[in-house]
Amino acid sequence: MSNRRIIVDDTDPSINYVGTSWKADQGSHDHIGTQGPPYRSTLHGTDMSASFSFQFSGTDIAIFGSANSRNISGILDPQWECFIDQKHFGTEIESLAQYGDDNNRVFFESPSLLDKSHTLTVNVTVAHNQIFWLDSIEYTPSPTISLEYSVTRVWGEDLELRYGQGWKFEDGVFRNMTQTKDAFLEFDFIGDSITWVSWSTGDYPANTTKGSYSIDGGSPHIFNITLRRPSEIGQIVYNQKLFETPLFPRGRHNISVVYHGNAETFPLTLDYLLVQNGTAQPPKANHGPTSANGAPTSVDGALPTAKNDHASQPTKKSNSGGVVGGVVSACCVIIIIIIILIRRRRYFNNSYSISVEPFPLPSAGLAWDDPSQTANSPPAGFPAIRKFALNPGGETNLPSNGIATSLRSPAPTLPNGLINQPSFEGINEIPTHEHHLSPNGASTRVVRHEDSGVRCIQVVPQNVFELPPEYTTG
């Protein structure tokens, strides 16, 4: 019975009573049976055949009354038939006979209905003046209808109720009771008043104690916990009103209830809450554990918030800004990586494209083997050139194109007129340039390489001889 149903009292003008035999009752049945007094202590009864109807929009409906059936000559009296949209449904007449006189009994409960407007019709038949007593009608409303001016029943096992530490289980069933000092319960709701309805049993001490409730964190209001006890141990009396709040502005509110008793006093029990001017249906999912300080959570609803409402709904913001930012950041990283790769590629390309030459030195000012040409001595800043005579016993093999193809160490031979220039003063490993004047007066240059390093392939002029490096032992 966790559905939140709207309660329609028998005095509500939306109930259409047909016939002149209907009469109202106030309080005469409050102490009958074990189910507590009728809703608001009022009943409508008839001792003659009559009917009533009620229109509603919802998905199920039930009728509650004060049982008063008698089996007279094998016939139960009174009897009634229930119709929804002119379709006949069964009743609880047979089962009610075993209870005798008792309040808050289910006279009829429908199966699930289509979520639309319906009409309930009840035809009452009285054969031996046994009064049919109507207490209330309850139905699960359509989500689209207004709950203003209505009363909603919230059962003790409702998922939106937040019980603190100290509430007990008995025999595997949550009985909604506590004897722990300062145990609390909190509930967020929409409405303008709330009523706490308890149950009692003879199994606990009957010493009166106190509790308190506060609305929206305001000042606590003290109430007494003293309930009607059943006549026998083990029996339970339900539907006992413990306290009712005064009216406050309609809107979102929070109620916090605290128990001030102990194990030697009346327990604090909860049967259900009645919320005036309605509260929305609870969400399907259950709440997580209650926080240590009992902090309330928000409740769904489309009604305006009251001025003293402390609960606030968090605004759900779109995360599109974060998505765009992530995309832009990723694009920037990709661009930076591309730029780094391009620069590295250019760096390596430039490094491997450097032209390597065998240390050429300027040939201007080099002296020929003519002592009279002193004007061709090295200019200022150039070291003096040491001149060596060619080894007459040396062997040289020069092809017709003037390029040496075979040389012999340690005393390489050069063509007549070549001057060997192996090094400068203080420098031992630099390329040597040698010059020769061909018979026809053209200048021929011989280049001596001092190591076997990398050399770029270049077009060698026809008048240039390239000689390999000279190596020494040791």
Order of alpha helices (4+ residues) and beta strands (2+ residues): beta-beta-beta-beta-beta-beta-beta-beta-beta-alpha-beta-beta-beta-beta-beta-beta-beta-beta-beta-beta-beta-beta-beta-beta-beta-alpha-beta-beta-beta
